[in-house]
């Protein structure tokens, strides 16, 4: 059995105590189902069959600074002996990725996210609800005509454009385990609320979803709360929102009524002329008053608890930072130069992130630690280094013993204390040895 088969195979997805496998993550049946979505089928036994190319896409996310051909060699991804320059040409690796396409990787990510994101860990719920968050981020792509035409860029309405095309990512994340449950990829100009609407119906029951203020939409929020069981939301109040107080619970908690905009009613005729929400006031660290709207009933959830909960929305920002900074090594752009491969790369990036997050969470639980205390960057580096060792290790019969030691090592990478950021967020200008285009706007 090859290394990737050992990592993909799983007899019991929810067995948390088995330390003899690396990930306990991806059943081989999921891989087979995903590969049925490949655009091009062939009966020819290739040196890079589709199942191995899928493993390569994950390896690309784990080794961002290495060429794709070097990733193939490091992980020994080949159906015929050792992956070497004589056996695998760099052009053959690129052609294998094109044959696979992005659909199998996307399907596999969604399948894993839907399963792992609903897993519960000791103490990871909030008053019986699973805590989720929705937010968006952008990833730069190489500046090719095809990518710029498809993804677009900022400030395209004027003569000035951002230097690189940008892909928009909107994700639904479990803020306690940091696993991404679902995501939507789109061109830069696609609205974040429309992307979130594509997966809002798949939000789990018995959950509370934290939104950034950019997702303010009566249609989106009512749709989340009205479908499913006990699906609640939390969002900062819109600036200058006009409200009418219906009932006052205490000095910082009240029930208010607001008008639904004509635009929202045109999109969803089922919405009424008004809707009611609970408004909770809280004092921020800077001493300002912040109002939070929520669907949580005042009879069941205390004012102070609701106000404090919204601070956990920052965890999705931590997740995006881990993807961009740790996995991507702060790379300026993605590595793929065609539209389909760019989508494939990002789906593989999200899948690899989830694999690392879940393995780190499983390691923490197995050793009595809090999953949120695992250092993602060091866990990722540790896993990547061990993969290289195991790919070329002999004899293969020792692979199980090496894998059982992996989780024990990950569990040692816990944070003693992770403080909140003490300074405002800012973008720092980077130095460059290349001429600067004065007509281009700064990178976003």
C-alpha positions, 0 to 999 in steps of 0.5 A: 500500500502506498503512502497516500493510500495509508493517509487517505484510508480510514475505517472509522471517521469518528474514532478519535482514539486511534493513533496509528494513522496520520490524519483519520481524515479522508476515506478512500471512498471520498477520493473515488467519488471525487475522481468521478468528477474529473473532466477527462477519463482514460483507460491508460495507466499513467505515471501520474494517475488521478488519485496521485494528482489529487495528492499532489494538489495537497502537496502543493499547498504544503510546500508553497515555496517549491516547484511543483515537480520538486513537490512530486519528487519529495512526496514520491508521487508516481505510479511507477517506482521513484518520482525522478526527473528521468521518469516524470517531466515537469510538463507531464506534471502540469498536464496531469493537473489539467486532466484532473481539473478543479471539480474533484478537489472542490467536491472533496473539500466540501465533503470533508468540511461538511463532516469535520466542521460539525464535529464537537470537541470538549468545551467547544460549544457556547451554551449548547450552540456551535460557534461559526463565523462568515467572512471574506478574503482576497488572494492575488493571482499572477497577472496574465490576460486570461486571469485578469479577464476572469477575476478582475481587479480593484479600481477597474472603473478608472484608468488605475487598477490593482497590480494583480487580478484577485480571487475572492474567497468567502468562507464559513468557519468553525471558530473553535476548531478553525475548520472551514465548513464551506466556502465560495470562490469567485472573481473579485467583483462578485459580492460577498453577500451573494457568495455567502448566500450560496452556502447559507442553507448548509449552516448546521442546526444548533449553531450561532453564526458571527458576521462582519458588518459587511454582510448586513442583509435582512434577506440573508439573516432571516433566511438563516434564522427561519430555516433549520433548527436553532440557527442564530446569528450575530452582527454589528448594527448598521451605521445610522440604522433607524430602529423603533424600540418595542421592548426593553429588557435592561439598560443595554438590551432591547427588542427593536423593529426596523423597516425592510428596504424595498430592494430586499423585498424585491429580491425576496417577496416573502419578507414583510415591511418590517422585521424585529431583532434584539439589540445588545449594547457593549463597550469596546476596548477603546471605550466606544459603545457598540451595538450588536443585533442578534436573533438570540432570544433574551429569555435564554441568553444573557446580555453580557454573554451575548456581548462577549461572544462577538469577540470570537469573530476574530478567530476567522481572521486568524484562520485567513492569516494562517492560510496566507501567512503560514501555508502560502509563506506570504507569497505575493500571488498564487502559482497557477496561471490558468483559471481552472488551475487557479481554482484547483490550487485554492480548493487544494489550499483550503483542503490542506488547511482543513487536514492540518487543522483537524489533525492538530485538533485530534492530537490536542484532544488525544492529549487532553489539550484545547484544540484552539491552543495548537500553534498552526504554523508549527503544526503545519511545518512539523507535518510537512517535514514528517511527510518528506521523511515518511515518503522515502523511509524504508521499510514501509512496514515501519510507516504505521509506527512513524505515523503514530508518533506524529500526533504525539509530536503535534500535541507538544505545539500548544500555546501557553497564552495567545493574547489579542492584538494590542495595535490597530490593523495596518498594511505596511508598504513593502520594498521592491527592487523593481520599477514602480508603476505610478498608475497602479494603486497599492496592493490590497 
